[in-house]
Amino acid sequence: MKQRRIQKRHLLGQPLTPDEVLMLTELSRNHHYPDYRRRAMALLALNDGQCVDDIRVCLRVSDQPIYDWAKGWRDKGIFGLLIGHKGGRPPKLTDDMLDYAAEVARQQPLTRAQIAAHVRERFPDAPSFSLDRLGAGLKARGLSFKRTRLSLKKKEMSCVFDALSTR
């Protein structure tokens, strides 16, 4: 029985230009993040005619990311390849929570713990968060907190004013 040869469609849309090959080669060698290097290697292998299954085995990924990377390249070029570095858990303090905390902090002078209590009252279902994260979020919004102390000069000055007022 004669085997039918299936012609592969070009996943990248069209073959890469020499400039694109050079750019992807440099990206695969020098990018800071290993996942971007892996994406560039996959696109270069697709351009060379490698099948998705061989690339998947070589790069130790499933086949779906390779199709996603090729689609990103077809749709947006290099920008489609570089977006998507979205690792990690979602933040505990959302933008709405931080905006509310900044609003509360601007209304009256409060400590971070007091601001956190206001935020917890307003958002009771929110996960617990640390005061350091709250402080960092407020600092990013232009607010900073300094510990207030009673200086000796103020105490001395109040003693002087008290002494003058008793005369």
C-alpha positions in Angstrom: 0.0 0.0 0.0 1.3 3.4 -0.9 1.7 5.9 2.0 0.2 9.2 1.4 2.6 12.1 2.1 0.9 14.9 3.9 2.3 18.3 3.1 2.9 20.5 6.2 1.3 23.9 6.2 3.7 26.6 7.2 2.8 27.5 10.8 4.6 30.9 10.6 2.4 32.1 7.7 5.4 32.6 5.5 9.1 31.8 5.7 11.2 34.1 7.8 13.4 36.8 6.2 17.1 36.7 6.8 16.8 39.7 9.2 14.1 37.9 11.2 16.3 34.8 11.3 19.2 36.9 12.6 17.0 38.6 15.2 15.5 35.3 16.4 19.0 33.7 16.6 20.2 36.6 18.7 17.1 36.3 20.9 17.5 32.6 21.3 21.1 33.1 22.5 21.0 36.3 24.5 17.6 37.0 26.0 17.5 37.3 29.8 14.5 35.0 30.2 14.8 31.3 29.3 11.2 31.0 28.1 11.8 33.7 25.5 15.0 31.9 24.3 12.9 28.7 24.0 10.2 30.5 21.9 12.8 31.9 19.5 14.4 28.4 19.1 11.0 26.9 18.4 10.3 29.5 15.7 13.6 29.0 14.1 13.0 25.2 14.1 9.6 25.7 12.5 11.2 27.9 9.8 13.7 25.1 9.1 10.9 22.6 8.5 11.0 20.7 11.8 7.7 19.2 12.8 6.0 20.3 16.0 6.4 16.9 17.6 10.2 17.0 17.2 10.4 20.5 18.6 8.1 19.6 21.5 10.4 16.7 22.5 13.6 18.8 22.1 12.3 21.8 24.1 10.4 19.6 26.6 7.1 21.4 26.2 3.7 20.3 25.1 2.7 21.0 21.5 0.1 23.7 22.3 2.6 26.4 23.3 4.4 25.9 20.0 1.2 26.6 18.1 0.5 29.6 20.4 4.0 31.0 19.7 3.6 30.6 16.0 0.2 32.3 16.1 1.6 35.2 18.1 4.4 35.5 15.5 1.9 35.5 12.7 -0.4 38.0 14.3 2.0 40.5 16.0 5.5 39.6 14.9 8.2 39.9 17.6 5.8 41.6 20.0 3.5 38.5 19.8 6.5 36.4 20.8 7.6 38.6 23.7 4.2 39.0 25.4 2.9 36.4 27.7 5.5 36.3 30.5 2.8 36.1 33.1 4.1 33.7 35.7 3.4 33.8 39.4 0.3 34.1 41.5 -2.1 37.0 41.2 -1.5 39.9 43.7 -3.3 39.8 47.0 -3.8 43.6 47.0 -5.7 44.5 43.8 -5.6 48.0 42.2 -9.1 48.7 43.7 -7.9 47.9 47.2 -4.7 50.0 46.8 -6.7 52.9 45.3 -9.0 52.8 48.3 -6.1 52.6 50.7 -4.5 55.7 49.1 -7.8 57.5 49.4 -8.1 56.7 53.1 -4.5 57.7 53.7 -4.9 61.0 52.0 -8.0 61.9 54.1 -6.2 61.7 57.5 -2.9 60.7 59.0 -3.1 57.0 59.8 -0.7 54.2 60.4 -0.4 51.3 58.0 -2.2 49.0 60.4 -5.1 51.5 60.6 -5.3 51.8 56.8 -5.2 48.0 56.5 -8.1 47.8 58.9 -10.1 50.2 56.7 -9.3 48.2 53.6 -10.3 44.9 55.3 -13.6 46.5 56.3 -14.3 47.6 52.8 -13.1 44.3 51.2 -14.0 41.6 53.7 -13.5 38.7 51.1 -10.0 39.8 50.1 -7.1 37.5 51.1 -4.9 38.5 53.9 -2.0 40.8 53.1 1.1 42.1 54.8 1.6 45.7 55.9 4.8 45.7 53.9 2.9 45.0 50.7 0.4 47.7 51.6 3.3 50.2 52.2 5.0 49.3 48.9 1.7 49.7 47.1 1.0 53.1 48.7 4.6 54.2 48.0 4.1 53.4 44.3 1.1 55.7 44.4 3.2 58.6 45.8 2.6 58.1 49.5 5.2 57.5 52.1 5.1 56.8 55.8 7.5 58.0 58.4 7.5 57.2 62.0 6.5 60.1 64.0 8.6 60.8 67.1 8.5 63.4 69.7 11.8 65.1 69.5 13.7 66.5 72.5 13.6 69.9 71.0 9.8 69.9 71.0 9.8 68.8 74.6 12.3 71.4 75.6 10.4 74.1 73.7 7.2 73.1 75.4 9.0 73.4 78.8 10.2 76.8 77.9 6.7 78.0 76.8 5.2 76.5 80.0 7.8 78.3 82.1 7.1 81.6 80.3 3.4 81.3 80.6 3.6 80.7 84.4 5.4 84.0 84.9 
